[in-house]
């Protein structure tokens, strides 16, 4: 098995079986899939230990995501949706970006 095959196999295992229900693991769950947390919500944990669902609302998920980015020494900027364009422009200006390439669907 090549390193590529091994990485892809681990990703497939972490993602779980295709087409799984969002509220519960499939009836024929792969060995190792188990309920995560205290059992009070529809959170399931994959064999790799990754939670695929949880009971946090959108604001709490965003807070957790920002905290984890900060743990990895990333710069996090928060803004209102109306200020998104100006916030992105300021970040690019501060990093002295000379060119921005947009995918055709955003052009």
C-alpha positions in Angstrom: 0.0 0.0 0.0 1.4 3.4 -1.0 1.4 6.4 1.4 -1.3 8.0 -0.7 -3.5 4.9 -0.4 -3.0 4.8 3.4 -4.0 8.5 3.7 -7.1 8.1 1.6 -8.1 5.0 3.6 -7.7 6.9 6.8 -9.8 9.8 5.4 -12.6 7.3 4.3 -12.5 5.7 7.8 -12.8 9.1 9.5 -15.7 10.2 7.3 -17.6 7.0 8.0 -19.9 5.2 5.6 -21.3 7.2 2.6 -24.8 8.5 2.9 -25.0 8.1 6.7 -28.0 9.8 8.4 -27.2 13.1 10.2 -29.0 12.2 13.4 -27.7 8.7 13.9 -25.1 6.3 12.5 -26.4 3.9 9.9 -27.9 0.6 11.1 -24.9 -1.2 9.6 -22.3 1.2 11.1 -18.7 0.3 10.7 -17.0 -1.1 13.8 -15.7 1.7 16.0 -18.5 4.2 15.4 -19.9 5.2 18.7 -22.0 7.9 20.4 -19.9 10.9 21.5 -20.3 13.0 24.6 -22.8 12.3 27.3 -25.4 10.9 25.0 -27.8 13.8 25.3 -27.5 15.0 21.8 -27.2 13.6 18.2 -23.4 13.7 18.3 -21.5 10.7 16.8 -17.8 10.1 16.8 -16.0 8.4 14.0 -13.3 5.8 14.5 -10.7 8.6 14.2 -12.2 10.5 17.1 -13.7 13.2 15.0 -17.1 14.5 15.9 -19.3 14.8 12.9 -22.3 16.3 14.6 -23.0 18.1 17.9 -25.6 20.1 19.8 -23.9 23.5 19.6 -25.8 26.4 17.9 -24.2 28.3 15.1 -22.7 31.1 17.3 -21.1 28.5 19.6 -19.7 26.5 16.7 -18.2 29.8 15.3 -16.7 30.6 18.7 -15.1 27.2 18.9 -13.8 27.4 15.4 -12.2 30.8 16.1 -10.7 29.5 19.3 -9.1 26.6 17.5 -7.8 28.8 14.8 -6.2 31.0 17.4 -4.7 27.9 19.0 -2.9 27.2 15.7 -1.6 30.8 15.7 -4.0 31.9 12.9 -5.2 35.5 12.7 -8.9 35.7 13.2 -11.1 38.7 12.3 -14.7 38.9 13.1 -17.1 41.2 11.4 -20.8 41.7 10.5 -21.8 40.3 7.1 -22.2 43.8 5.8 -18.5 44.6 6.7 -17.1 41.4 5.1 -15.7 43.0 2.0 -14.0 45.8 3.9 -12.5 43.4 6.5 -11.1 41.2 3.7 -9.7 44.3 1.9 -8.0 45.5 5.2 -6.5 42.0 5.8 -5.1 41.8 2.3 -3.7 45.4 2.5 -2.0 44.6 5.8 -0.4 41.5 4.2 0.7 43.6 1.2 -1.2 41.4 -1.2 -0.5 42.6 -4.8 -2.9 40.4 -6.7 -6.1 38.6 -5.9 -7.3 35.8 -8.2 -11.0 34.9 -7.9 -12.6 31.7 -9.3 -14.7 32.4 -12.4 -17.9 31.8 -10.5 -17.1 34.7 -8.1 -16.0 37.1 -10.8 
